């Protein structure tokens, strides 16, 4: 999950949990909103941890060919 998706889930979840007051019979939108918000927070933390992991740096020692005389000059 990417950072933008996580923030989107948090926003949608908090809107459902805190702002929407609709009764759909068997669905508890407030609970669904909190679940989406928690999943978004977990995804955001995981995305940030993965982004902060140190990636291996590969350095290449330059190997110069033996000194060759350029006879053009």
Biotite code that builds the C-alpha atoms (Angstrom):
import biotite.structure as struc

atoms = struc.array([
    struc.Atom([0.000, 0.000, 0.000], chain_id="A", res_id=1, res_name="UNK", atom_name="CA", element="C"),
    struc.Atom([1.399, 3.380, -0.923], chain_id="A", res_id=2, res_name="UNK", atom_name="CA", element="C"),
    struc.Atom([1.386, 6.520, 1.161], chain_id="A", res_id=3, res_name="UNK", atom_name="CA", element="C"),
    struc.Atom([-1.368, 8.207, -0.853], chain_id="A", res_id=4, res_name="UNK", atom_name="CA", element="C"),
    struc.Atom([-3.647, 5.190, -0.601], chain_id="A", res_id=5, res_name="UNK", atom_name="CA", element="C"),
    struc.Atom([-3.087, 5.033, 3.137], chain_id="A", res_id=6, res_name="UNK", atom_name="CA", element="C"),
    struc.Atom([-3.948, 8.705, 3.577], chain_id="A", res_id=7, res_name="UNK", atom_name="CA", element="C"),
    struc.Atom([-7.049, 8.193, 1.434], chain_id="A", res_id=8, res_name="UNK", atom_name="CA", element="C"),
    struc.Atom([-8.193, 5.275, 3.581], chain_id="A", res_id=9, res_name="UNK", atom_name="CA", element="C"),
    struc.Atom([-7.630, 7.310, 6.732], chain_id="A", res_id=10, res_name="UNK", atom_name="CA", element="C"),
    struc.Atom([-9.646, 10.223, 5.327], chain_id="A", res_id=11, res_name="UNK", atom_name="CA", element="C"),
    struc.Atom([-12.541, 8.060, 4.114], chain_id="A", res_id=12, res_name="UNK", atom_name="CA", element="C"),
    struc.Atom([-12.537, 6.081, 7.347], chain_id="A", res_id=13, res_name="UNK", atom_name="CA", element="C"),
    struc.Atom([-12.643, 9.175, 9.545], chain_id="A", res_id=14, res_name="UNK", atom_name="CA", element="C"),
    struc.Atom([-15.412, 10.700, 7.436], chain_id="A", res_id=15, res_name="UNK", atom_name="CA", element="C"),
    struc.Atom([-17.471, 7.536, 7.812], chain_id="A", res_id=16, res_name="UNK", atom_name="CA", element="C"),
    struc.Atom([-16.677, 7.215, 11.516], chain_id="A", res_id=17, res_name="UNK", atom_name="CA", element="C"),
    struc.Atom([-17.187, 10.819, 12.563], chain_id="A", res_id=18, res_name="UNK", atom_name="CA", element="C"),
    struc.Atom([-19.370, 12.626, 10.050], chain_id="A", res_id=19, res_name="UNK", atom_name="CA", element="C"),
    struc.Atom([-21.839, 10.194, 8.467], chain_id="A", res_id=20, res_name="UNK", atom_name="CA", element="C"),
    struc.Atom([-24.950, 9.406, 10.451], chain_id="A", res_id=21, res_name="UNK", atom_name="CA", element="C"),
    struc.Atom([-26.926, 7.090, 8.183], chain_id="A", res_id=22, res_name="UNK", atom_name="CA", element="C"),
    struc.Atom([-28.694, 3.930, 9.305], chain_id="A", res_id=23, res_name="UNK", atom_name="CA", element="C"),
    struc.Atom([-28.366, 1.182, 6.693], chain_id="A", res_id=24, res_name="UNK", atom_name="CA", element="C"),
    struc.Atom([-29.995, -1.547, 8.690], chain_id="A", res_id=25, res_name="UNK", atom_name="CA", element="C"),
    struc.Atom([-27.351, -4.228, 9.139], chain_id="A", res_id=26, res_name="UNK", atom_name="CA", element="C"),
    struc.Atom([-24.283, -2.075, 8.388], chain_id="A", res_id=27, res_name="UNK", atom_name="CA", element="C"),
    struc.Atom([-22.557, -0.066, 11.057], chain_id="A", res_id=28, res_name="UNK", atom_name="CA", element="C"),
    struc.Atom([-20.857, 2.679, 9.018], chain_id="A", res_id=29, res_name="UNK", atom_name="CA", element="C"),
    struc.Atom([-19.162, 4.070, 12.099], chain_id="A", res_id=30, res_name="UNK", atom_name="CA", element="C"),
    struc.Atom([-17.415, 0.746, 12.762], chain_id="A", res_id=31, res_name="UNK", atom_name="CA", element="C"),
    struc.Atom([-16.491, 0.362, 9.079], chain_id="A", res_id=32, res_name="UNK", atom_name="CA", element="C"),
    struc.Atom([-15.041, 3.873, 9.178], chain_id="A", res_id=33, res_name="UNK", atom_name="CA", element="C"),
    struc.Atom([-12.869, 3.113, 12.193], chain_id="A", res_id=34, res_name="UNK", atom_name="CA", element="C"),
    struc.Atom([-11.669, -0.112, 10.589], chain_id="A", res_id=35, res_name="UNK", atom_name="CA", element="C"),
    struc.Atom([-10.706, 1.757, 7.402], chain_id="A", res_id=36, res_name="UNK", atom_name="CA", element="C"),
    struc.Atom([-8.913, 4.433, 9.435], chain_id="A", res_id=37, res_name="UNK", atom_name="CA", element="C"),
    struc.Atom([-6.909, 1.843, 11.396], chain_id="A", res_id=38, res_name="UNK", atom_name="CA", element="C"),
    struc.Atom([-5.989, -0.047, 8.210], chain_id="A", res_id=39, res_name="UNK", atom_name="CA", element="C"),
    struc.Atom([-4.885, 3.246, 6.676], chain_id="A", res_id=40, res_name="UNK", atom_name="CA", element="C"),
    struc.Atom([-2.688, 4.091, 9.677], chain_id="A", res_id=41, res_name="UNK", atom_name="CA", element="C"),
    struc.Atom([-1.087, 0.628, 9.625], chain_id="A", res_id=42, res_name="UNK", atom_name="CA", element="C"),
    struc.Atom([-0.481, 0.953, 5.884], chain_id="A", res_id=43, res_name="UNK", atom_name="CA", element="C"),
    struc.Atom([1.010, 4.428, 6.317], chain_id="A", res_id=44, res_name="UNK", atom_name="CA", element="C"),
    struc.Atom([3.402, 3.241, 9.028], chain_id="A", res_id=45, res_name="UNK", atom_name="CA", element="C"),
    struc.Atom([4.415, 0.230, 6.922], chain_id="A", res_id=46, res_name="UNK", atom_name="CA", element="C"),
    struc.Atom([4.962, 2.431, 3.849], chain_id="A", res_id=47, res_name="UNK", atom_name="CA", element="C"),
    struc.Atom([7.132, 4.846, 5.799], chain_id="A", res_id=48, res_name="UNK", atom_name="CA", element="C"),
    struc.Atom([9.183, 2.038, 7.330], chain_id="A", res_id=49, res_name="UNK", atom_name="CA", element="C"),
    struc.Atom([9.765, 0.455, 3.943], chain_id="A", res_id=50, res_name="UNK", atom_name="CA", element="C"),
    struc.Atom([10.710, 3.824, 2.448], chain_id="A", res_id=51, res_name="UNK", atom_name="CA", element="C"),
    struc.Atom([13.235, 4.463, 5.243], chain_id="A", res_id=52, res_name="UNK", atom_name="CA", element="C"),
    struc.Atom([15.003, 1.125, 4.918], chain_id="A", res_id=53, res_name="UNK", atom_name="CA", element="C"),
    struc.Atom([18.561, 1.571, 3.883], chain_id="A", res_id=54, res_name="UNK", atom_name="CA", element="C"),
    struc.Atom([19.129, 0.216, 0.460], chain_id="A", res_id=55, res_name="UNK", atom_name="CA", element="C"),
    struc.Atom([22.480, -1.339, -0.312], chain_id="A", res_id=56, res_name="UNK", atom_name="CA", element="C"),
    struc.Atom([24.842, 0.963, -2.095], chain_id="A", res_id=57, res_name="UNK", atom_name="CA", element="C"),
    struc.Atom([26.904, -0.704, -4.755], chain_id="A", res_id=58, res_name="UNK", atom_name="CA", element="C"),
    struc.Atom([30.139, 1.033, -5.553], chain_id="A", res_id=59, res_name="UNK", atom_name="CA", element="C"),
    struc.Atom([32.202, 0.097, -8.491], chain_id="A", res_id=60, res_name="UNK", atom_name="CA", element="C"),
    struc.Atom([35.958, 0.434, -8.396], chain_id="A", res_id=61, res_name="UNK", atom_name="CA", element="C"),
    struc.Atom([36.973, 1.904, -11.693], chain_id="A", res_id=62, res_name="UNK", atom_name="CA", element="C"),
    struc.Atom([39.511, -0.220, -13.419], chain_id="A", res_id=63, res_name="UNK", atom_name="CA", element="C"),
    struc.Atom([41.548, 1.796, -15.839], chain_id="A", res_id=64, res_name="UNK", atom_name="CA", element="C"),
    struc.Atom([43.022, 0.012, -18.816], chain_id="A", res_id=65, res_name="UNK", atom_name="CA", element="C"),
    struc.Atom([46.801, -0.051, -19.021], chain_id="A", res_id=66, res_name="UNK", atom_name="CA", element="C"),
    struc.Atom([48.279, 3.184, -20.199], chain_id="A", res_id=67, res_name="UNK", atom_name="CA", element="C"),
    struc.Atom([47.919, 3.280, -23.941], chain_id="A", res_id=68, res_name="UNK", atom_name="CA", element="C"),
    struc.Atom([49.702, 5.958, -25.943], chain_id="A", res_id=69, res_name="UNK", atom_name="CA", element="C"),
    struc.Atom([47.402, 7.783, -28.256], chain_id="A", res_id=70, res_name="UNK", atom_name="CA", element="C"),
    struc.Atom([49.445, 8.337, -31.387], chain_id="A", res_id=71, res_name="UNK", atom_name="CA", element="C"),
    struc.Atom([46.958, 10.780, -32.882], chain_id="A", res_id=72, res_name="UNK", atom_name="CA", element="C"),
    struc.Atom([48.497, 13.766, -31.096], chain_id="A", res_id=73, res_name="UNK", atom_name="CA", element="C"),
])
